[in-house]
């Protein structure tokens, strides 16, 4: 996710607790969705779609934080 911001992501995960929590939540949701889609964890289609929407909202928030931090570093 966001390979162009790899170094900035690393820095923010160490220095920004909010960013680190969001990043971890995105990671957890990603794995949970993959398990559900693979049939390793029971879920309805609606539940999977709800989690995907939550994951996308988190990704959008992470991107906003990254863009702001990148602009401030410039």
Phi and psi restraints in degrees (value plus and minus 20) as a CYANA .aco file:
   2 UNK   PHI      33.0    73.0
   2 UNK   PSI      39.7    79.7
   3 UNK   PHI     -80.2   -40.2
   3 UNK   PSI     -46.6    -6.6
   4 UNK   PHI     -88.6   -48.6
   4 UNK   PSI     -35.1     4.9
   5 UNK   PHI    -132.0   -92.0
   5 UNK   PSI       1.2    41.2
   6 UNK   PHI     -70.8   -30.8
   6 UNK   PSI     -70.1   -30.1
   7 UNK   PHI     -86.6   -46.6
   7 UNK   PSI     -61.6   -21.6
   8 UNK   PHI     -84.7   -44.7
   8 UNK   PSI     -60.0   -20.0
   9 UNK   PHI     -79.8   -39.8
   9 UNK   PSI     -65.5   -25.5
  10 UNK   PHI     -78.4   -38.4
  10 UNK   PSI     -66.2   -26.2
  11 UNK   PHI     -83.0   -43.0
  11 UNK   PSI     -66.7   -26.7
  12 UNK   PHI     -86.5   -46.5
  12 UNK   PSI     -55.3   -15.3
  13 UNK   PHI     -82.5   -42.5
  13 UNK   PSI     -50.0   -10.0
  14 UNK   PHI    -104.8   -64.8
  14 UNK   PSI     -52.9   -12.9
  15 UNK   PHI    -126.0   -86.0
  15 UNK   PSI     -37.4     2.6
  16 UNK   PHI    -144.2  -104.2
  16 UNK   PSI      83.8   123.8
  17 UNK   PHI     -80.5   -40.5
  17 UNK   PSI     -58.8   -18.8
  18 UNK   PHI     -82.7   -42.7
  18 UNK   PSI     -67.4   -27.4
  19 UNK   PHI     -80.3   -40.3
  19 UNK   PSI     -65.0   -25.0
  20 UNK   PHI     -81.0   -41.0
  20 UNK   PSI     -62.2   -22.2
  21 UNK   PHI     -85.3   -45.3
  21 UNK   PSI     -63.5   -23.5
  22 UNK   PHI     -82.7   -42.7
  22 UNK   PSI     -63.3   -23.3
  23 UNK   PHI     -81.5   -41.5
  23 UNK   PSI     -64.0   -24.0
  24 UNK   PHI     -85.8   -45.8
  24 UNK   PSI     -61.5   -21.5
  25 UNK   PHI     -81.6   -41.6
  25 UNK   PSI     -61.1   -21.1
  26 UNK   PHI     -81.2   -41.2
  26 UNK   PSI     -64.6   -24.6
  27 UNK   PHI     -81.5   -41.5
  27 UNK   PSI     -65.6   -25.6
  28 UNK   PHI     -83.1   -43.1
  28 UNK   PSI     -64.9   -24.9
  29 UNK   PHI     -82.3   -42.3
  29 UNK   PSI     -61.2   -21.2
  30 UNK   PHI     -78.3   -38.3
  30 UNK   PSI     -67.9   -27.9
  31 UNK   PHI     -86.7   -46.7
  31 UNK   PSI     -58.9   -18.9
  32 UNK   PHI     -84.1   -44.1
  32 UNK   PSI     -64.4   -24.4
  33 UNK   PHI     -82.4   -42.4
  33 UNK   PSI     -63.7   -23.7
  34 UNK   PHI     -80.7   -40.7
  34 UNK   PSI     -62.7   -22.7
  35 UNK   PHI     -83.3   -43.3
  35 UNK   PSI     -62.3   -22.3
  36 UNK   PHI     -84.1   -44.1
  36 UNK   PSI     -65.3   -25.3
  37 UNK   PHI     -86.1   -46.1
  37 UNK   PSI     -49.4    -9.4
  38 UNK   PHI    -103.5   -63.5
  38 UNK   PSI     -24.4    15.6
  39 UNK   PHI      60.3   100.3
  39 UNK   PSI      -8.7    31.3
  40 UNK   PHI    -102.8   -62.8
  40 UNK   PSI     -36.4     3.6
  41 UNK   PHI    -157.7  -117.7
  41 UNK   PSI     109.1   149.1
  42 UNK   PHI     -87.2   -47.2
  42 UNK   PSI     118.8   158.8
  43 UNK   PHI    -186.8  -146.8
  43 UNK   PSI     131.6   171.6
  44 UNK   PHI    -107.4   -67.4
  44 UNK   PSI     141.9   181.9
  45 UNK   PHI     -78.6   -38.6
  45 UNK   PSI     -59.6   -19.6
  46 UNK   PHI     -83.4   -43.4
  46 UNK   PSI     -60.8   -20.8
  47 UNK   PHI     -83.9   -43.9
  47 UNK   PSI     -63.0   -23.0
  48 UNK   PHI     -82.1   -42.1
  48 UNK   PSI     -64.3   -24.3
  49 UNK   PHI     -83.5   -43.5
  49 UNK   PSI     -58.7   -18.7
  50 UNK   PHI     -82.2   -42.2
  50 UNK   PSI     -64.6   -24.6
  51 UNK   PHI     -86.0   -46.0
  51 UNK   PSI     -57.8   -17.8
  52 UNK   PHI     -82.8   -42.8
  52 UNK   PSI     -60.1   -20.1
  53 UNK   PHI     -86.0   -46.0
  53 UNK   PSI     -61.4   -21.4
  54 UNK   PHI     -82.2   -42.2
  54 UNK   PSI     -63.2   -23.2
  55 UNK   PHI     -81.8   -41.8
  55 UNK   PSI     -61.6   -21.6
  56 UNK   PHI     -85.7   -45.7
  56 UNK   PSI     -59.8   -19.8
  57 UNK   PHI     -82.2   -42.2
  57 UNK   PSI     -61.3   -21.3
  58 UNK   PHI     -84.8   -44.8
  58 UNK   PSI     -62.7   -22.7
  59 UNK   PHI     -80.7   -40.7
  59 UNK   PSI     -62.0   -22.0
  60 UNK   PHI     -81.7   -41.7
  60 UNK   PSI     -61.4   -21.4
  61 UNK   PHI     -86.5   -46.5
  61 UNK   PSI     -61.1   -21.1
  62 UNK   PHI     -79.9   -39.9
  62 UNK   PSI     -62.2   -22.2
  63 UNK   PHI     -83.2   -43.2
  63 UNK   PSI     -61.6   -21.6
  64 UNK   PHI     -81.1   -41.1
  64 UNK   PSI     -64.5   -24.5
  65 UNK   PHI     -83.1   -43.1
  65 UNK   PSI     -63.1   -23.1
  66 UNK   PHI     -83.0   -43.0
  66 UNK   PSI     -64.9   -24.9
  67 UNK   PHI     -82.1   -42.1
  67 UNK   PSI     -62.2   -22.2
  68 UNK   PHI     -84.6   -44.6
  68 UNK   PSI     -66.6   -26.6
  69 UNK   PHI     -84.7   -44.7
  69 UNK   PSI     -57.6   -17.6
  70 UNK   PHI     -85.3   -45.3
  70 UNK   PSI     -62.3   -22.3
  71 UNK   PHI     -86.4   -46.4
  71 UNK   PSI     -57.7   -17.7
  72 UNK   PHI     -90.0   -50.0
  72 UNK   PSI     -50.2   -10.2
  73 UNK   PHI     -97.9   -57.9
  73 UNK   PSI     -39.3     0.7
